[in-house]
Structure formats: structure tokens, C-alpha cells
């Protein structure tokens, strides 16, 4: 019974990250700015599917560029924290998963460059379309990189990827000359 309660608490924590950061902040911004719901929720839904490329959807919905970046970064924070929580829950609930992670962590510590600089790779991995935002927390968790730096570097990469898409969508940058 205790294990079930612990699992429910951990799952609730993961859901709360999504509800607060990925949905709550955009809804709050919508209410404060009086945007009538559809544009920001469309951006959030697009972010879920298209990840950083959703900045183009925000532009097509007529949203201000700063608002697009704020909503997308808030969305990413909620997802990253939720994925870390899900990984933690998996490890705590399964001895097999926990042993597997410990084994990988021990092997990773032997690769000095990965142990020392690997967390910085999250800035670049987060740019990978369809994979980056969702894979980065799992990669950081598996290698045991410090959580606060992992979250920071994932968000920096996500922000830069979103900014690149945004600038391209606004015509400030041309992909093809």
C-alpha cells in the first residue's frame, strides 16, 4: 500500500509540472493579456507535437515574438521537470531499472570527457527535431548529470532553437539564400 501511495504522489508531481508550467502559465498569460484562449493553447499544442518548430505556428497565429518565446520556454520547463520526475519514479519503483542506471553511471564516470563536459551537449541535443526536448532529460538522468545544470542547458538549447525558428519565420534569417 505504501508503494502505491508513493507512486501516486510521484505521478501527481509529474502531472503538476505539466499543469503548472506547460499549461498553467500559458493560460494565465492568456487571461492577463485577453487573447481569448485559442492562440496560446494552439501554440502549446503545437509545441507538444512540433517542439521548437512551433515558434512558426506562434507567428502564424499573430502572437508577439516575446510571448511566443515565453510560452514555449515555460512549456519546455514543465515537460523537462515532468520527464525527470517520471525517470526518478521508474528508478524508485523498479530495482531492475535502478541497477541498470547505476551500471551506466559507473561506466560513464570512466569516460572523463563525458563525465566532465557531457552535460553541455544537452544544448545541442535539444535542437534535434522530434526528439530533443523529450530525450534530453532522459539522457541527463541516465548519465547522472547534475539536475539544475541539465535543466538549464536543455532550456538554453530549446530557447535558441525556438529563437532560430522564430527569426526565420519572421524573415530575419533566410535558410536558403
C-alpha positions in Angstrom: 0.0 0.0 0.0 2.8 2.4 0.9 4.4 1.7 -2.5 1.2 2.6 -4.3 0.8 5.8 -2.4 4.4 6.8 -3.2 3.8 6.0 -6.9 0.6 8.2 -6.9 2.5 11.0 -5.2 5.3 10.9 -7.7 2.9 10.7 -10.7 0.9 13.6 -9.3 4.2 15.6 -9.0 5.0 14.9 -12.7 1.5 16.0 -13.7 1.7 19.1 -11.6 4.8 20.2 -13.5 2.9 19.9 -16.8 -0.2 21.6 -15.4 1.7 24.5 -13.9 4.4 25.2 -16.4 3.2 23.8 -19.7 -0.5 24.7 -19.3 -1.0 27.0 -16.3 1.4 29.8 -17.2 0.2 30.0 -20.8 -3.4 30.0 -19.6 -2.6 32.7 -17.0 -0.9 34.8 -19.7 -3.9 34.3 -21.9 -6.2 35.6 -19.1 -3.9 38.6 -18.3 -3.5 39.5 -22.0 -7.1 38.8 -23.0 -6.2 36.6 -26.0 -9.4 34.5 -25.8 -7.7 31.1 -25.4 -7.1 29.8 -28.9 -3.8 31.3 -29.9 -1.8 30.3 -26.8 -3.4 26.9 -26.5 -2.7 26.4 -30.2 1.0 27.3 -29.5 1.2 24.9 -26.5 -0.4 22.1 -28.6 2.0 22.8 -31.4 4.9 22.8 -29.0 3.9 19.3 -27.8 4.0 18.0 -31.4 6.5 20.2 -33.3 8.7 21.2 -30.4 10.9 24.2 -31.3 9.4 24.4 -34.8 6.1 25.5 -33.1 7.5 29.0 -33.0 6.4 29.3 -36.6 2.9 28.4 -35.6 3.0 31.2 -33.0 4.0 33.6 -35.7 1.2 32.4 -37.9 -1.3 32.9 -35.0 -0.2 36.5 -34.8 1.4 36.2 -31.3 4.1 38.7 -30.2 7.6 37.1 -30.5 8.5 37.6 -26.9 5.2 35.9 -25.9 6.0 33.0 -28.2 9.4 32.5 -26.5 8.0 32.9 -23.0 5.2 30.3 -23.6 7.5 27.9 -25.4 10.1 28.1 -22.6 7.5 27.6 -19.9 6.1 24.6 -21.8 9.6 23.1 -22.1 10.3 23.6 -18.4 7.1 21.8 -17.5 7.9 18.9 -19.8 11.6 18.6 -18.7 10.7 18.6 -15.0 7.9 16.0 -15.6 10.2 13.7 -17.6 12.8 13.9 -14.8 10.1 13.0 -12.3 9.0 10.1 -14.4 12.6 8.8 -14.6 13.0 9.2 -10.9 9.8 7.3 -10.3 10.9 4.5 -12.6 14.1 4.1 -10.7 12.5 4.2 -7.3 9.7 1.7 -8.3 11.9 -0.8 -10.1 15.1 -2.3 -8.7 16.0 -3.5 -12.2 15.8 0.0 -13.6 17.8 1.3 -10.7 20.6 -1.3 -11.2 20.7 -0.6 -14.9 21.1 3.2 -14.3 23.8 2.6 -11.7 25.7 0.5 -14.1 25.5 3.1 -16.9 26.5 5.8 -14.4 29.6 3.8 -13.3 30.6 3.3 -17.0 30.0 7.0 -17.8 32.3 8.1 -14.9 35.1 6.2 -16.6 34.8 8.4 -19.7 36.3 11.5 -18.3 35.3 13.9 -21.1 31.6 12.7 -20.9 31.6 12.9 -17.2 33.1 16.4 -17.2 31.5 18.0 -20.3 28.6 15.8 -21.3 26.0 18.0 -19.7 26.9 20.8 -22.2 25.8 18.5 -25.1 22.2 19.0 -23.9 22.3 22.4 -25.5 22.8 20.8 -28.9 20.8 17.6 -28.4 17.7 19.7 -27.6 17.8 21.0 -31.2 17.1 17.6 -32.7 13.6 17.8 -34.1 11.1 15.4 -32.7 13.5 14.1 -30.1 15.5 16.8 -28.4 13.2 18.1 -25.7 11.9 14.7 -24.7 15.2 12.8 -24.9 17.4 15.3 -23.2 16.1 14.8 -19.6 16.3 11.0 -20.1 19.9 11.3 -21.3 20.9 13.6 -18.4 19.1 11.3 -15.9 20.8 8.2 -17.3 24.3 9.7 -17.1 23.6 11.2 -13.7 24.4 14.8 -14.7 23.5 17.4 -12.1 19.8 18.2 -12.4 19.9 22.0 -12.2 22.6 22.3 -14.9 20.8 19.7 -17.1 17.6 21.7 -16.9 19.4 24.9 -17.6 21.3 23.6 -20.6 18.2 21.9 -22.0 16.2 25.2 -21.7 19.1 27.2 -23.3 19.2 24.9 -26.2 15.4 24.9 -26.5 15.3 28.7 -26.4 18.0 29.0 -29.0 16.3 26.5 -31.3 12.9 28.3 -30.8 14.6 31.7 -31.4 16.2 30.4 -34.7 12.8 29.2 -35.9 11.1 32.4 -34.8 13.7 34.6 -36.6 13.4 32.5 -39.7 9.6 32.7 -39.6 9.7 36.5 -39.2 12.0 36.7 -42.2 15.1 38.0 -40.3 17.1 34.9 -41.2 16.9 33.0 -44.5 17.7 29.3 -44.6 18.1 29.3 -48.4 19.9 32.3 -49.9 
